Amino acid sequence: MSEDLETYHARPSPQTFFDHTPESLRELLQTWAEPVYRVKQIVEWVYIHRARSYDEMTNVPKKLRERLIAELPLYTSAIRAQQESTDGTAKLLLQWADGATSECVLIPDGDRRTVCISTQVGCPVGCVFCASGLNGLQRQLSAGEIIEQAMRIGDLCEASARLSNVVFMGIGEPLANYDATIRAVRTINADWGMGIGARKITVSTVGLPKPIRRLADEQLQITLALSLHAPTDEVRRAIIPWAQRATIESLVEACQYYFDRTGREVTLEYILLNGLNDAEQHARQLVKLAKAMRSNVNLIAYNPVKELSYRPSEPASVRRFLTVLRDKGINVHLRPSRGGDIDAACGQLRRRVE
């Protein structure tokens, strides 16, 4: 299968407000013979005043509001379930007009409010340790649906706080839904949109070299996270079926290109699996890759999935692994697990209510 999956399981439903930029909205309203200044009014109502319906837009004529409601839906998802973890993490299960569902997560941490959003309904990658791909890929999410997740999660923040970070690390492979992902990134980053700084936006990928290079050429200054999870092709292909598409060497070259074009370090994501990828030799191999890519490393404790037999690494193995990387000068962090009691932790999202 080609890396270019733009038409694969494409979303068939009509456009919504969040699929538009001010420029495209201006073009639409001009065909409706509406004055240009209406665009600024409507956009500010949604992104600044956080209007949840067109009826809240008191300075927009009723006739225009009625047409917008009929022809350009605003929020199109229904919240099927909302769960909150004992650690403050919150998860939403959203249902779209066609019945498809998506999950998104709010992760509070001190003053930071991070939203983890999905880019596909289901996942085609099939990582053997992850719940998100157990049922395969149903369809792509539109840019509007991706943005709407972030806006929905924003509503969960207390009045004194706003979203500070966005990570494209939910269900799906963002770079296999490239155009929608990039449109969502631009809106989330835009001053007229959600206004979140580019360096506080992270796009995660299992590793598609051509889209990584394409992303580098966008010059967006966002963080790229590579879900590596193994330091050799042999181990990686055993746990990530899509690793057959690209060698680690090709990923090193793509990530070097990303760094050269953007000046931004790539973050290597590495889930520690007991007995599979957590030996000292794996740590030494990872050191070489991190140095070649000029990357920092996020180590992730495995979050168990009921149907799968994989186990997290023993604490002693984690400590040894960390020590090897730190002793070799690698900037490495052990990411804390959040939301495990509501299946909201890394690798646990699966679009279901129990």
Buried (B, 14 or more C-beta within 10 A) or exposed (E): EEBEBEEBBEBEBEBBBBBBBBEEBBEBBEEEEBEEEBBEBBBBBBBEEEBBEBBBBEEBEEEBBEBBEEEBBBBBBEEBBEBBBEBEBBBBBBBBEEEBBBBBBBBBBEEEBBBBBBBBBBBBBBBBBBBBBBEEBBBBBBBBBBBBBBBBBBEBBEEEEEBBBBBBBBBBBBBBBBEBBBBBBBBBBBEBBBEBEBEBBBBBBBBBBBBBBBBBEBEBEBBBBBBBBBBBBEBBBBBBBBBEBBBBEBBBBBBBBBBEBBEBBBBBBBBBBBEBBBBEEBBBBBBEBBEBBBBBBBBBBBBBBEEBEBEBBEEEBBEBBBEBBEEBEBEBEBBEBBBBEBBBBBBBBBBBEE
